[in-house]
Amino acid sequence: MSAILSADDLNDFISPGVACIKPIETLPAHPPESNSNAYEVTTEEHATASQPRTPAQISLTDCLACSGCVTSAEAVLVQLQSHNEVLSTLDAHPSLRTPWLAHNGTNGKLNNILNGVNGHYQQEGKLFVASVSPQTRASLAALFSVSEVEAGNMINQLLSGASGLRASGVHGSDFTWVIDTNIVREACLVAAADEVASTLSPDVTPSSSTGFEGAIDTTPKQPILTSACPGWICYAEKTHPEILPHLSRLKSPQALTGTLLKSVLSQRYNVPPSQIWHLAIMPCFDKKLEASRSELTSTAWLPNHDTTHDPVRDVDCVITARELLHLASARNISFSSLPRSPLPSSSRIPFPDPSIDAFLFPPRRKNQSVLAGPSGGYMYHILRTYQAQHPGSEISESPGRNADVVVYSLTQGSKSIIKTARYYGFRNIQNLVRGLKPAKVSKLPGARMGVSRRPGGSSAAARESVKDYAYVEVMACPGGCTNGGGQIKVSEVEEVRALEGIQSVNRETTVGRPGLTEQKEWLRRVDEAYFSGSDEESADEDGDLNMVEPEASKLNGLLDEDVVNGISRSYIHNMISHWSGITGVSTQDLLYTSYRKVESDVGKKKQSDVERVAGLASALGGGW
């Protein structure tokens, strides 16, 4: 964060403050009036009245230019991730279909022969894989008035179906697998609960560090703050480095999906990481920044952190719900006309490892509880895990200063077991950060130690209450991930439906621009689709109904006894152990990542073009 954008000026979605404006001289000049006299002298008041200046406006591009929130290198990497990049990559490379020759950790080589089609290495081929967030499906479901399951089927049809992208591409390339990030999130939820338990356990000694706060081999401090939101991570790294020790070291579902796919396929099945192209479809643009992080590349999980190969990003490209519609439109595909039924099972290519295939493509889908919230349910799963370990305990909810701040407590009688909270939106995040700042010692003679003056009258009692939380689910967007910046907005609904040839139901239409009331109603509909997406009964391609047990799942024919929110902890632990075993990579390198303080270049000497290009070239090595 720069001096131009003050932290106190920040609004939700990091809207710029009044001090951050586009210079007036960059605005287009007004043409002189034809009847004006070039030699006429006028007053300043008359000139201002006769030639009113256009109000200064600021866009994301202007924010990127200041390099305060996002560096120039990050800006370029974000711009490269678009629906056009997806199409150009599909047209440049045929889909790679491999014979899946298993081996033991030779990093893509078997007897010095690289795997490929029919056993031959195909330099230009790529294995295309996509992962889709449930929030994206919910946004499209609300837009086209379909169920979340049907929206997911439509996405699968676009990416992998006969009437989708392959029908009009140069090579007929499509995506071999389309993975629901809800599945990988289950591993994240279990790992998050383990991380909290490890941090709070009195028997666990602090782990050794590599020398900086936020390192992968350090134990986070209480309260642990969610790390799945890249907008929040970017804000913390660049404005509040004192928060880094509190950040969860756990990778997000997007990053973990990429690590899972590329590590297994390269370390076990001879497919070089550079030939695996992973597309993530996410609810916000900040996920593009996450995909560009140098920590989330193949160098992090290669055995012994092998640096002899060029790093390849775990996620090659991120697009949003709106960009997915642009993707279909660019190929003259009407998204609303795509089949709403699932792809036939006969066309599915199983993942080569049977255990991971069963994990990634389960026969049943689990419910997303409304109590879990619209952002993945990290905090809720941790609460339920502790509740399962303390029979008879109860969860109580205390509303905060607004709807995006809620405090939850797990108690058993008069005993408090654990206290957690949910903070959404940057206004609330600022209050959370203030509560975690250490008190400054006054330098005045005779002043009390540990007393500080803070804007807004923040008291020591308030700071202590924040530090009492064991875990805080932090998300940058107000309303959570279903309200992400890349989701369909209410102001776009009618335009998109008109382009798709859909008759409007007129529920979002208002006279003029839709206001806050209409946006809230629209978000309510998206949330409704999100929470009802994993119905307790879903139809397979033959029309039969598959029932899902609400509190237990049968895994491998057995009923687990350690199920929390329909997720078996032992099953997840066994899957992670299996993953680590077949790749030869430690679970720490697979599941966790690190964070670091980022210095802003605002107000500093600008790099020359040569230096900037050289820096970008090194940053671009991960798969671009």
GULUMKOL-21550 format. One record per residue (C-alpha): residue number from 1; x, y, z. Coordinates in Angstrom, 3 decimals, decimal comma. Example, Ala and Ser with C-alpha at 12.3 -4.5 7.8 and 13.67 -1.06 7.14 Angstrom:
GULUMKOL-21550
[1 [12,300 -4,500 7,800]],
[2 [13,670 -1,060 7,140]],
END
This chain:
GULUMKOL-21550
[1 [0,000 0,000 0,000]],
[2 [1,301 3,407 -0,888]],
[3 [1,115 6,822 0,673]],
[4 [-1,304 7,736 -2,102]],
[5 [-3,806 5,140 -0,943]],
[6 [-4,189 5,552 2,789]],
[7 [-5,352 2,539 4,744]],
[8 [-7,875 4,754 6,516]],
[9 [-9,326 5,805 3,157]],
[10 [-9,936 2,255 2,021]],
[11 [-13,485 1,184 1,405]],
[12 [-14,802 -2,254 0,525]],
[13 [-13,276 -3,673 -2,670]],
[14 [-10,284 -1,344 -2,042]],
[15 [-12,023 1,666 -3,561]],
[16 [-9,513 4,537 -3,797]],
[17 [-9,625 7,386 -1,334]],
[18 [-10,097 11,026 -2,253]],
[19 [-6,347 11,597 -2,340]],
[20 [-5,944 9,033 -5,132]],
[21 [-7,217 10,639 -8,331]],
[22 [-6,310 10,641 -11,977]],
[23 [-4,243 13,789 -12,740]],
[24 [-6,467 16,414 -14,313]],
[25 [-3,984 17,047 -17,114]],
[26 [-4,544 13,528 -18,454]],
[27 [-8,190 14,245 -19,150]],
[28 [-9,159 15,129 -22,729]],
[29 [-9,108 18,841 -23,452]],
[30 [-12,376 20,552 -24,273]],
[31 [-12,523 21,884 -27,847]],
[32 [-12,746 25,690 -27,970]],
[33 [-16,040 27,221 -28,905]],
[34 [-16,227 28,263 -32,545]],
[35 [-17,410 31,831 -31,790]],
[36 [-14,816 32,551 -29,143]],
[37 [-12,333 35,400 -29,505]],
[38 [-8,750 34,249 -29,123]],
[39 [-7,769 37,660 -27,700]],
[40 [-10,678 37,989 -25,304]],
[41 [-9,720 38,398 -21,672]],
[42 [-11,977 36,743 -19,140]],
[43 [-12,029 36,102 -15,423]],
[44 [-11,181 32,789 -13,807]],
[45 [-14,767 32,424 -12,573]],
[46 [-16,116 32,911 -16,110]],
[47 [-13,637 30,401 -17,548]],
[48 [-14,584 27,826 -14,955]],
[49 [-18,280 28,332 -15,565]],
[50 [-18,012 28,239 -19,340]],
[51 [-15,694 25,231 -19,469]],
[52 [-16,647 22,858 -16,662]],
[53 [-14,045 20,200 -16,060]],
[54 [-14,993 16,573 -16,271]],
[55 [-14,899 14,972 -12,818]],
[56 [-11,731 12,934 -12,288]],
[57 [-12,408 9,224 -12,402]],
[58 [-10,227 6,313 -11,425]],
[59 [-10,248 2,756 -12,692]],
[60 [-8,372 -0,420 -11,817]],
[61 [-5,874 0,364 -14,570]],
[62 [-5,077 3,687 -12,933]],
[63 [-4,614 2,012 -9,557]],
[64 [-2,209 -0,516 -11,065]],
[65 [-0,205 2,327 -12,592]],
[66 [0,714 3,732 -9,184]],
[67 [2,239 0,393 -8,117]],
[68 [1,006 0,957 -4,597]],
[69 [-1,382 -1,970 -4,212]],
[70 [-0,243 -4,035 -7,195]],
[71 [3,230 -3,953 -8,703]],
[72 [3,795 -3,449 -12,409]],
[73 [4,954 -7,046 -12,745]],
[74 [1,775 -8,282 -11,084]],
[75 [-0,283 -6,036 -13,357]],
[76 [1,227 -7,628 -16,456]],
[77 [0,694 -11,129 -15,094]],
[78 [-2,940 -10,317 -14,346]],
[79 [-3,524 -8,945 -17,829]],
[80 [-2,101 -12,106 -19,372]],
[81 [-4,764 -14,200 -17,648]],
[82 [-7,923 -13,785 -19,702]],
[83 [-10,369 -15,735 -21,846]],
[84 [-8,257 -14,796 -24,868]],
[85 [-5,271 -16,533 -23,288]],
[86 [-7,391 -19,648 -22,799]],
[87 [-8,466 -19,702 -26,437]],
[88 [-4,992 -19,000 -27,813]],
[89 [-3,499 -21,799 -25,706]],
[90 [-6,174 -24,269 -26,817]],
[91 [-5,541 -23,335 -30,445]],
[92 [-1,766 -23,607 -30,065]],
[93 [-1,664 -27,051 -28,460]],
[94 [-3,577 -30,266 -29,112]],
[95 [-4,996 -32,072 -26,096]],
[96 [-2,526 -34,550 -24,650]],
[97 [-3,933 -38,024 -24,017]],
[98 [-1,331 -40,136 -22,274]],
[99 [-1,129 -43,885 -21,578]],
[100 [-0,389 -43,151 -17,887]],
[101 [2,831 -45,089 -17,383]],
[102 [3,455 -45,129 -13,645]],
[103 [6,928 -44,704 -12,224]],
[104 [8,508 -43,657 -8,974]],
[105 [9,495 -40,023 -8,748]],
[106 [11,682 -39,488 -11,809]],
[107 [10,105 -36,109 -12,476]],
[108 [8,465 -36,793 -15,786]],
[109 [10,994 -39,277 -17,162]],
[110 [10,910 -43,037 -17,481]],
[111 [14,206 -44,512 -18,673]],
[112 [14,995 -41,041 -20,060]],
[113 [11,900 -41,229 -22,319]],
[114 [9,196 -38,686 -21,709]],
[115 [5,603 -39,848 -21,713]],
[116 [3,189 -38,797 -24,428]],
[117 [0,551 -39,952 -26,866]],
[118 [0,952 -43,689 -27,574]],
[119 [4,183 -43,661 -25,625]],
[120 [5,814 -40,948 -27,749]],
[121 [6,717 -37,507 -26,479]],
[122 [4,553 -34,834 -28,080]],
[123 [6,268 -31,482 -27,648]],
[124 [3,297 -29,350 -28,624]],
[125 [0,647 -31,276 -26,694]],
[126 [-0,806 -30,155 -23,363]],
[127 [-3,037 -31,824 -20,822]],
[128 [-5,814 -29,308 -20,171]],
[129 [-7,442 -29,380 -16,738]],
[130 [-9,939 -26,950 -15,185]],
[131 [-11,186 -26,334 -11,668]],
[132 [-14,440 -24,500 -10,954]],
[133 [-15,507 -22,763 -7,751]],
[134 [-19,063 -23,212 -6,392]],
[135 [-19,481 -19,423 -6,185]],
[136 [-18,981 -19,178 -9,962]],
[137 [-21,611 -21,828 -10,548]],
[138 [-24,000 -20,006 -8,215]],
[139 [-23,535 -16,723 -10,083]],
[140 [-24,302 -18,352 -13,429]],
[141 [-27,214 -20,270 -11,906]],
[142 [-28,836 -17,020 -10,749]],
[143 [-28,155 -15,392 -14,117]],
[144 [-29,795 -18,128 -16,197]],
[145 [-32,429 -19,135 -13,617]],
[146 [-31,152 -22,701 -13,355]],
[147 [-29,959 -24,768 -10,415]],
[148 [-26,344 -24,682 -9,319]],
[149 [-25,960 -28,300 -10,399]],
[150 [-27,285 -27,463 -13,866]],
[151 [-24,918 -24,480 -14,099]],
[152 [-22,043 -26,814 -13,295]],
[153 [-23,174 -29,211 -16,007]],
[154 [-23,295 -26,332 -18,507]],
[155 [-19,712 -25,376 -17,631]],
[156 [-18,624 -28,996 -18,099]],
[157 [-20,384 -29,110 -21,462]],
[158 [-18,570 -25,929 -22,548]],
[159 [-15,122 -27,101 -21,464]],
[160 [-15,324 -30,807 -22,273]],
[161 [-18,544 -31,513 -24,194]],
[162 [-19,011 -32,222 -27,888]],
[163 [-20,902 -28,944 -28,389]],
[164 [-18,362 -26,887 -26,461]],
[165 [-14,905 -25,489 -27,163]],
[166 [-13,605 -28,528 -29,000]],
[167 [-16,167 -28,131 -31,784]],
[168 [-14,637 -24,917 -33,125]],
[169 [-10,988 -25,051 -32,104]],
[170 [-7,993 -25,466 -34,390]],
[171 [-6,990 -28,793 -32,836]],
[172 [-10,330 -29,687 -31,262]],
[173 [-8,653 -29,315 -27,871]],
[174 [-10,745 -29,522 -24,715]],
[175 [-10,328 -30,084 -20,998]],
[176 [-9,683 -33,645 -19,901]],
[177 [-10,927 -33,053 -16,354]],
[178 [-13,157 -30,395 -14,791]],
[179 [-12,790 -30,498 -11,014]],
[180 [-15,106 -29,039 -8,387]],
[181 [-12,949 -27,067 -5,942]],
[182 [-15,464 -27,951 -3,227]],
[183 [-13,882 -31,407 -3,236]],
[184 [-10,347 -30,149 -2,677]],
[185 [-11,686 -27,659 -0,122]],
[186 [-12,562 -30,629 2,088]],
[187 [-8,845 -31,322 2,442]],
[188 [-8,307 -27,628 3,217]],
[189 [-11,004 -27,656 5,894]],
[190 [-9,551 -30,673 7,670]],
[191 [-6,032 -29,232 7,436]],
[192 [-7,290 -25,884 8,784]],
[193 [-8,800 -27,597 11,816]],
[194 [-5,521 -29,462 12,358]],
[195 [-3,578 -26,213 12,129]],
[196 [-5,738 -24,543 14,772]],
[197 [-5,499 -27,557 17,065]],
[198 [-1,724 -27,598 16,673]],
[199 [-1,440 -23,882 17,413]],
[200 [-3,637 -24,040 20,509]],
[201 [-2,149 -27,240 21,901]],
[202 [0,013 -26,590 24,976]],
[203 [2,129 -29,638 24,132]],
[204 [3,293 -28,280 20,772]],
[205 [6,545 -26,352 20,855]],
[206 [7,137 -23,544 18,357]],
[207 [8,691 -24,873 15,162]],
[208 [11,997 -23,659 13,827]],
[209 [11,944 -20,878 11,275]],
[210 [13,872 -20,246 8,091]],
[211 [14,515 -16,716 9,210]],
[212 [11,422 -14,641 8,385]],
[213 [7,929 -14,283 9,755]],
[214 [5,345 -16,015 7,626]],
[215 [7,712 -18,820 6,593]],
[216 [6,245 -22,190 5,675]],
[217 [7,939 -23,971 8,595]],
[218 [6,563 -21,680 11,297]],
[219 [3,466 -22,169 13,419]],
[220 [0,999 -19,280 13,073]],
[221 [0,159 -17,213 16,119]],
[222 [-3,249 -16,909 17,708]],
[223 [-5,571 -15,719 16,299]],
[224 [-5,031 -17,577 13,029]],
[225 [-6,308 -15,588 10,047]],
[226 [-7,632 -17,228 6,882]],
[227 [-5,216 -17,275 3,942]],
[228 [-7,638 -18,354 1,182]],
[229 [-8,498 -14,775 0,103]],
[230 [-5,704 -13,332 -2,104]],
[231 [-7,058 -9,783 -1,844]],
[232 [-6,652 -9,946 1,925]],
[233 [-3,196 -11,540 1,599]],
[234 [-2,056 -8,813 -0,812]],
[235 [-3,290 -6,169 1,616]],
[236 [-1,563 -7,780 4,602]],
[237 [1,785 -8,306 2,862]],
[238 [1,963 -4,748 1,550]],
[239 [0,457 -2,739 4,391]],
[240 [0,595 -4,707 7,651]],
[241 [3,608 -7,053 7,774]],
[242 [3,078 -7,369 11,524]],
[243 [0,060 -9,537 10,646]],
[244 [2,100 -12,163 8,744]],
[245 [2,775 -14,337 11,831]],
[246 [-0,994 -14,726 12,231]],
[247 [-1,711 -15,889 8,669]],
[248 [-2,644 -19,507 8,124]],
[249 [0,083 -21,279 6,149]],
[250 [-2,517 -23,387 4,356]],
[251 [-2,876 -23,130 0,578]],
[252 [-6,228 -22,150 -0,884]],
[253 [-8,381 -24,746 -2,709]],
[254 [-7,348 -23,172 -6,028]],
[255 [-3,637 -23,534 -5,276]],
[256 [-4,001 -26,963 -3,681]],
[257 [-5,856 -28,278 -6,733]],
[258 [-2,993 -27,200 -8,969]],
[259 [-0,394 -28,726 -6,652]],
[260 [-2,307 -32,015 -6,501]],
[261 [-2,717 -32,337 -10,257]],
[262 [0,780 -31,345 -11,310]],
[263 [2,699 -33,117 -8,557]],
[264 [0,953 -36,469 -9,060]],
[265 [0,957 -36,398 -12,860]],
[266 [4,605 -35,350 -13,062]],
[267 [6,104 -37,346 -10,199]],
[268 [4,122 -40,521 -10,776]],
[269 [2,880 -40,566 -14,364]],
[270 [5,659 -39,026 -16,482]],
[271 [3,782 -35,908 -17,589]],
[272 [6,114 -32,873 -17,329]],
[273 [4,571 -29,991 -15,333]],
[274 [5,034 -27,698 -18,334]],
[275 [2,661 -29,909 -20,329]],
[276 [-0,142 -29,663 -17,760]],
[277 [-2,215 -26,507 -18,247]],
[278 [-4,485 -25,695 -15,321]],
[279 [-7,344 -23,208 -15,704]],
[280 [-9,178 -22,008 -12,573]],
[281 [-12,615 -20,370 -12,800]],
[282 [-13,002 -18,222 -9,715]],
[283 [-15,308 -15,523 -8,255]],
[284 [-12,732 -12,713 -8,040]],
[285 [-9,918 -11,121 -10,019]],
[286 [-7,535 -11,312 -7,057]],
[287 [-7,225 -15,037 -7,710]],
[288 [-5,147 -14,048 -10,752]],
[289 [-2,659 -12,471 -8,344]],
[290 [-2,581 -15,659 -6,302]],
[291 [-1,827 -17,742 -9,387]],
[292 [1,130 -15,448 -10,134]],
[293 [2,824 -15,952 -6,759]],
[294 [6,345 -17,350 -7,011]],
[295 [5,668 -19,501 -3,930]],
[296 [2,969 -21,443 -5,791]],
[297 [5,133 -23,072 -8,454]],
[298 [6,708 -26,457 -9,047]],
[299 [9,891 -25,441 -7,212]],
[300 [7,932 -25,523 -3,933]],
[301 [7,011 -29,218 -4,185]],
[302 [9,699 -30,768 -6,368]],
[303 [11,776 -33,259 -4,320]],
[304 [14,602 -31,473 -2,519]],
[305 [13,224 -28,232 -4,009]],
[306 [14,834 -28,946 -7,359]],
[307 [15,792 -25,662 -9,037]],
[308 [17,366 -27,144 -12,175]],
[309 [14,067 -26,821 -14,049]],
[310 [12,242 -23,620 -14,882]],
[311 [9,441 -23,070 -12,343]],
[312 [5,957 -23,887 -13,589]],
[313 [2,966 -22,336 -11,886]],
[314 [0,462 -24,611 -10,184]],
[315 [-2,334 -22,531 -11,764]],
[316 [-1,604 -21,284 -15,275]],
[317 [-4,631 -19,054 -15,823]],
[318 [-7,593 -17,719 -13,829]],
[319 [-10,821 -16,370 -15,294]],
[320 [-14,067 -15,279 -13,661]],
[321 [-17,747 -15,961 -14,326]],
[322 [-18,000 -12,956 -16,623]],
[323 [-14,886 -14,009 -18,540]],
[324 [-16,283 -17,519 -18,913]],
[325 [-19,249 -16,038 -20,797]],
[326 [-16,808 -14,074 -22,990]],
[327 [-14,993 -17,355 -23,628]],
[328 [-18,165 -18,960 -24,958]],
[329 [-19,159 -15,881 -26,947]],
[330 [-15,749 -15,707 -28,657]],
[331 [-16,398 -19,182 -30,057]],
[332 [-19,976 -18,237 -31,049]],
[333 [-21,376 -20,551 -28,380]],
[334 [-24,575 -19,547 -26,589]],
[335 [-23,888 -20,513 -22,988]],
[336 [-27,585 -20,583 -22,124]],
[337 [-28,181 -23,109 -24,925]],
[338 [-25,629 -25,621 -23,638]],
[339 [-27,081 -28,905 -22,332]],
[340 [-27,945 -28,827 -18,643]],
[341 [-27,422 -32,550 -18,250]],
[342 [-24,136 -34,077 -17,084]],
[343 [-21,628 -35,447 -19,544]],
[344 [-22,100 -39,178 -20,201]],
[345 [-20,032 -41,337 -17,873]],
[346 [-18,779 -43,331 -20,848]],
[347 [-16,811 -40,295 -22,054]],
[348 [-15,070 -39,657 -18,728]],
[349 [-11,350 -40,364 -18,570]],
[350 [-10,500 -41,575 -15,047]],
[351 [-7,620 -39,951 -13,213]],
[352 [-4,734 -42,429 -13,427]],
[353 [-4,455 -42,965 -9,675]],
[354 [-7,621 -44,799 -8,506]],
[355 [-7,537 -43,387 -4,964]],
[356 [-7,191 -39,792 -6,105]],
[357 [-9,778 -40,387 -8,832]],
[358 [-12,257 -41,515 -6,155]],
[359 [-11,431 -38,399 -4,130]],
[360 [-11,727 -35,900 -6,996]],
[361 [-14,842 -37,401 -8,572]],
[362 [-17,062 -38,745 -5,777]],
[363 [-20,433 -40,269 -6,705]],
[364 [-22,246 -37,974 -4,288]],
[365 [-22,119 -34,279 -3,443]],
[366 [-22,391 -32,917 0,072]],
[367 [-24,535 -30,076 1,356]],
[368 [-23,133 -26,606 1,954]],
[369 [-24,755 -25,418 5,160]],
[370 [-26,049 -21,848 5,354]],
[371 [-24,277 -21,636 8,724]],
[372 [-20,969 -22,297 6,968]],
[373 [-21,214 -18,994 5,082]],
[374 [-20,581 -18,139 1,421]],
[375 [-16,778 -18,379 1,538]],
[376 [-15,989 -22,034 2,028]],
[377 [-16,910 -22,551 5,668]],
[378 [-13,438 -22,619 7,243]],
[379 [-14,467 -21,134 10,558]],
[380 [-17,656 -23,203 10,734]],
[381 [-15,793 -26,465 10,091]],
[382 [-13,279 -25,663 12,821]],
[383 [-16,114 -24,964 15,264]],
[384 [-17,881 -28,204 14,362]],
[385 [-14,629 -30,154 14,710]],
[386 [-14,160 -28,887 18,249]],
[387 [-17,833 -29,501 19,000]],
[388 [-17,477 -33,130 17,896]],
[389 [-14,566 -33,484 20,330]],
[390 [-16,644 -32,023 23,176]],
[391 [-20,043 -33,795 23,318]],
[392 [-22,754 -31,620 24,792]],
[393 [-21,085 -28,325 23,838]],
[394 [-23,070 -25,573 22,140]],
[395 [-22,279 -22,939 19,523]],
[396 [-23,542 -19,423 20,207]],
[397 [-23,569 -16,532 17,748]],
[398 [-23,032 -12,855 18,571]],
[399 [-23,623 -10,268 15,831]],
[400 [-20,973 -7,602 15,406]],
[401 [-21,188 -3,968 14,367]],
[402 [-22,634 -4,964 10,975]],
[403 [-23,787 -8,037 9,063]],
[404 [-20,235 -8,858 7,928]],
[405 [-18,876 -9,238 11,464]],
[406 [-20,071 -12,191 13,523]],
[407 [-18,479 -13,773 16,601]],
[408 [-19,019 -17,445 17,456]],
[409 [-18,303 -19,152 20,757]],
[410 [-18,243 -22,849 21,626]],
[411 [-19,145 -23,392 25,267]],
[412 [-19,818 -26,321 27,543]],
[413 [-21,756 -25,155 30,550]],
[414 [-19,877 -22,169 31,901]],
[415 [-16,624 -23,213 30,215]],
[416 [-15,534 -21,481 27,019]],
[417 [-13,822 -23,923 24,673]],
[418 [-13,017 -21,830 21,608]],
[419 [-13,930 -18,442 20,198]],
[420 [-13,903 -17,566 16,498]],
[421 [-15,095 -14,743 14,266]],
[422 [-15,961 -13,818 10,705]],
[423 [-14,740 -10,501 9,215]],
[424 [-15,771 -9,657 5,653]],
[425 [-15,011 -6,420 3,777]],
[426 [-12,041 -4,061 4,105]],
[427 [-13,728 -1,675 6,523]],
[428 [-14,092 -4,505 9,017]],
[429 [-10,646 -5,890 8,199]],
[430 [-9,103 -2,547 9,179]],
[431 [-10,723 -2,794 12,606]],
[432 [-9,419 -6,344 12,964]],
[433 [-5,895 -5,271 12,032]],
[434 [-5,990 -2,367 14,485]],
[435 [-6,926 -4,789 17,241]],
[436 [-3,872 -6,931 16,487]],
[437 [-1,343 -4,111 16,409]],
[438 [0,954 -4,062 19,425]],
[439 [0,444 -1,079 21,682]],
[440 [3,012 1,664 21,202]],
[441 [4,983 2,785 24,212]],
[442 [4,610 6,468 24,889]],
[443 [7,885 8,423 24,903]],
[444 [6,533 11,134 27,188]],
[445 [8,113 11,295 30,665]],
[446 [5,961 9,629 33,263]],
[447 [3,575 8,074 30,732]],
[448 [2,149 4,645 31,427]],
[449 [3,788 1,788 29,555]],
[450 [1,853 0,051 26,781]],
[451 [-0,621 2,879 26,303]],
[452 [-1,238 4,174 22,806]],
[453 [-3,577 6,607 21,145]],
[454 [-5,463 5,125 18,213]],
[455 [-7,942 6,583 15,745]],
[456 [-11,525 5,759 16,552]],
[457 [-10,883 5,319 20,251]],
[458 [-9,634 1,741 20,007]],
[459 [-9,161 0,554 23,581]],
[460 [-6,918 -2,071 25,117]],
[461 [-10,025 -4,082 25,994]],
[462 [-11,063 -4,143 22,346]],
[463 [-7,594 -5,297 21,304]],
[464 [-7,660 -8,071 23,850]],
[465 [-11,039 -9,287 22,578]],
[466 [-9,630 -9,631 19,052]],
[467 [-6,597 -11,512 20,339]],
[468 [-8,884 -13,900 22,196]],
[469 [-10,122 -15,370 18,921]],
[470 [-8,625 -18,711 17,991]],
[471 [-9,496 -18,306 14,317]],
[472 [-10,862 -15,515 12,116]],
[473 [-12,317 -16,112 8,658]],
[474 [-11,173 -13,013 6,732]],
[475 [-12,497 -12,204 3,270]],
[476 [-11,928 -8,959 1,359]],
[477 [-15,361 -8,792 -0,273]],
[478 [-18,386 -7,653 1,748]],
[479 [-20,858 -10,493 1,810]],
[480 [-18,137 -13,051 1,165]],
[481 [-16,965 -14,865 -1,958]],
[482 [-20,383 -15,067 -3,599]],
[483 [-20,083 -11,285 -3,944]],
[484 [-16,631 -11,428 -5,542]],
[485 [-15,508 -8,813 -8,039]],
[486 [-15,619 -11,265 -10,941]],
[487 [-19,205 -12,360 -10,320]],
[488 [-22,136 -11,235 -12,455]],
[489 [-23,437 -7,906 -11,127]],
[490 [-27,072 -6,900 -11,113]],
[491 [-26,335 -4,079 -13,565]],
[492 [-25,105 -6,651 -16,106]],
[493 [-27,943 -9,136 -15,875]],
[494 [-30,280 -7,649 -18,467]],
[495 [-27,483 -7,022 -20,969]],
[496 [-26,163 -10,576 -20,722]],
[497 [-29,617 -12,076 -20,969]],
[498 [-30,355 -9,966 -24,033]],
[499 [-27,169 -11,161 -25,716]],
[500 [-28,105 -14,740 -24,908]],
[501 [-31,616 -14,211 -26,277]],
[502 [-33,263 -14,873 -22,917]],
[503 [-36,577 -13,252 -22,053]],
[504 [-36,133 -11,182 -18,922]],
[505 [-38,162 -12,087 -15,876]],
[506 [-37,927 -8,377 -14,974]],
[507 [-36,971 -9,066 -11,389]],
[508 [-33,786 -6,989 -11,483]],
[509 [-34,968 -4,305 -13,882]],
[510 [-35,418 -0,845 -12,448]],
[511 [-35,790 2,617 -13,908]],
[512 [-32,223 3,792 -14,439]],
[513 [-29,206 2,164 -12,841]],
[514 [-29,916 -0,600 -10,285]],
[515 [-29,230 0,567 -6,762]],
[516 [-28,119 -0,963 -3,501]],
[517 [-31,487 -2,606 -2,873]],
[518 [-31,410 -4,393 -6,224]],
[519 [-27,808 -5,497 -5,691]],
[520 [-28,672 -6,947 -2,273]],
[521 [-31,618 -8,823 -3,766]],
[522 [-29,386 -10,146 -6,510]],
[523 [-26,769 -11,283 -4,010]],
[524 [-29,525 -13,014 -2,040]],
[525 [-30,435 -15,011 -5,141]],
[526 [-26,788 -15,952 -5,740]],
[527 [-26,462 -17,065 -2,113]],
[528 [-29,650 -19,082 -2,443]],
[529 [-28,203 -20,895 -5,454]],
[530 [-24,905 -21,423 -3,642]],
[531 [-26,398 -22,975 -0,523]],
[532 [-28,878 -25,127 -2,427]],
[533 [-26,261 -26,282 -4,909]],
[534 [-25,447 -29,570 -3,227]],
[535 [-28,924 -30,938 -2,750]],
[536 [-29,397 -33,986 -0,574]],
[537 [-30,647 -35,774 -3,642]],
[538 [-29,197 -35,448 -7,132]],
[539 [-30,072 -37,265 -10,318]],
[540 [-27,497 -39,204 -12,282]],
[541 [-27,525 -39,423 -16,060]],
[542 [-30,075 -42,258 -15,938]],
[543 [-32,474 -40,197 -13,855]],
[544 [-31,930 -42,194 -10,654]],
[545 [-31,732 -40,256 -7,382]],
[546 [-28,621 -40,469 -5,225]],
[547 [-29,294 -39,742 -1,575]],
[548 [-26,591 -38,108 0,538]],
[549 [-26,454 -38,727 4,252]],
[550 [-26,479 -35,318 6,001]],
[551 [-24,008 -36,160 8,747]],
[552 [-22,114 -39,194 7,493]],
[553 [-20,642 -40,586 4,331]],
[554 [-19,943 -44,168 3,367]],
[555 [-16,379 -44,371 2,165]],
[556 [-15,097 -47,634 0,690]],
[557 [-18,177 -49,370 2,055]],
[558 [-17,520 -48,368 5,654]],
[559 [-19,243 -45,765 7,804]],
[560 [-16,678 -43,449 9,356]],
[561 [-17,052 -42,464 12,976]],
[562 [-15,112 -39,187 12,717]],
[563 [-17,335 -37,376 10,232]],
[564 [-17,679 -33,585 10,640]],
[565 [-20,051 -31,796 8,285]],
[566 [-20,120 -34,866 6,081]],
[567 [-16,303 -34,931 5,826]],
[568 [-14,346 -37,863 7,214]],
[569 [-11,151 -36,639 8,815]],
[570 [-9,482 -40,055 8,665]],
[571 [-10,342 -40,396 4,981]],
[572 [-8,798 -36,988 4,204]],
[573 [-5,703 -37,800 6,278]],
[574 [-5,287 -41,104 4,459]],
[575 [-5,693 -39,423 1,083]],
[576 [-3,055 -36,801 1,922]],
[577 [-0,675 -39,519 3,130]],
[578 [-1,258 -41,431 -0,091]],
[579 [-0,604 -38,277 -2,107]],
[580 [2,649 -37,656 -0,256]],
[581 [3,687 -41,285 -0,626]],
[582 [3,256 -41,586 -4,395]],
[583 [4,999 -38,265 -5,094]],
[584 [7,776 -38,470 -2,527]],
[585 [6,939 -34,941 -1,346]],
[586 [6,373 -34,017 2,300]],
[587 [2,879 -32,974 3,351]],
[588 [4,291 -29,620 4,446]],
[589 [5,465 -28,815 0,915]],
[590 [2,196 -30,047 -0,574]],
[591 [-0,304 -28,320 1,724]],
[592 [1,370 -25,177 2,979]],
[593 [3,002 -22,039 1,641]],
[594 [4,718 -18,905 2,931]],
[595 [4,116 -15,154 3,002]],
[596 [6,524 -12,247 3,018]],
[597 [6,652 -8,521 3,496]],
[598 [6,327 -6,679 0,181]],
[599 [7,874 -3,233 -0,212]],
[600 [5,968 -0,640 -2,225]],
[601 [7,876 1,228 -4,937]],
[602 [5,710 4,348 -4,690]],
[603 [7,855 7,420 -4,120]],
[604 [11,030 5,513 -4,930]],
[605 [13,293 5,729 -7,946]],
[606 [11,547 4,235 -10,949]],
[607 [13,173 1,321 -12,755]],
[608 [14,409 1,777 -16,271]],
[609 [12,606 -0,064 -19,046]],
[610 [15,502 -2,518 -19,314]],
[611 [15,416 -3,282 -15,592]],
[612 [11,632 -3,613 -15,565]],
[613 [11,578 -5,977 -18,557]],
[614 [14,355 -8,055 -17,019]],
[615 [12,355 -8,349 -13,822]],
[616 [9,221 -9,314 -15,689]],
[617 [11,123 -11,908 -17,689]],
[618 [12,244 -13,655 -14,527]],
[619 [8,738 -13,475 -13,064]],
[620 [7,186 -14,884 -16,204]],
[621 [9,102 -18,127 -16,023]],
[622 [6,268 -20,056 -14,383]],
[623 [4,566 -21,554 -17,391]],
[624 [3,988 -18,508 -19,562]],
END
